[in-house]
Amino acid sequence: MGTAEIACPMLRAVMGMPGVEVVAAVTQPDRPRGRHLDVAACSVKVAALALGLPVLTPEKINTSESLAALRVLQPDVIVVVAYGQILREALLQLPARGSINVHASLLPRYRGAAPIQWSIARGETVTGVTTMLMNAQMDAGDMLMQAEVAIGPEDTAGTLQPRLAEAGAALLTQTLTGWVAGNLVPRPQDVGQVLFAPKLRKQDGEIDWTLGATEIHNRIRGFNPWPGCFCQVPGEGERVLLKVHRAVVADGAGEPGRVLDVGGNGPLVACGQGALRLLEVQPPGRKAMGGDAFLHGRGLKMGERLG
């Protein structure tokens, strides 16, 4: 059961396990997607159909109709990866050997919908993947196995996710083998170490220049590609939205949001502590461009303030 791209390597890995039969893939219904909102299948459905699997796409997974359809399949194990719906107790108890979730963090840290993004945004240098037995609480089940993955200083959510997906695929195959053989002992999570990674909203990407430069830099990385970070810059008669794709922490001090320098490879902007050099930005209606190209085309002046 999965929807997002991160689940696809794990589906393919389980399909390749000797002695394992994947009886079906369960994913979300086709939705409007992309810039033009054309109705399209999610990543897992595309991958499952390419593998020749039956695909179920219930609008609501916990209905009696959905449970009946799953019960016919007689699954020994249900594996859940970034599915997008909460599974109720009746469904979790359906498979003979339980329901196993692959979560993209080192639980109990970063429970929730956006663990990859928040682990970067909060300055972590190490994350990982966890396999656990599912219960009725979100990401709170007993853990089976974990694997660490390093976060590089320039990693974004977009560059980190594929590595976590591959680590998750390897961990999942090890977990299924060990669990079915009876070699794994579930470990309760330490509730004193719980951190949450709530679902991201568009407004989470708005830059607050009163924060320190390092924190803003981490948020720019963590929220790339979505929701992306943005600010307001002076325009002709009104302020316009500027997306910030890449920046670097630099020396500088001044009123937060004030432009300190318009030379070099992008504008230097004061933060609550330190400053940021904006290396890659995207004005409205334009493609992403280097910070220096933006300066040449926009005519941003020293002393102007970004919102």
Beta strands, then each sheet from edge to edge (+ up, - down):
strand 1: 25-26
strand 2: 31-33
strand 3: 38-40
strand 4: 55-56
strand 5: 78-80
strand 6: 99-103
strand 7: 126-133
strand 8: 143-150
strand 9: 229-234
strand 10: 239-250
strand 11: 259-261
strand 12: 268-270
strand 13: 275-282
strand 14: 289-290
sheet 1: 1+ 4+
sheet 2: 2+ 3-
sheet 3: 5+ 6+ 7- 8+
sheet 4: 9+ 10- 13+ 12- 11+
sheet 5: 9+ 10- 13+ 14-
end
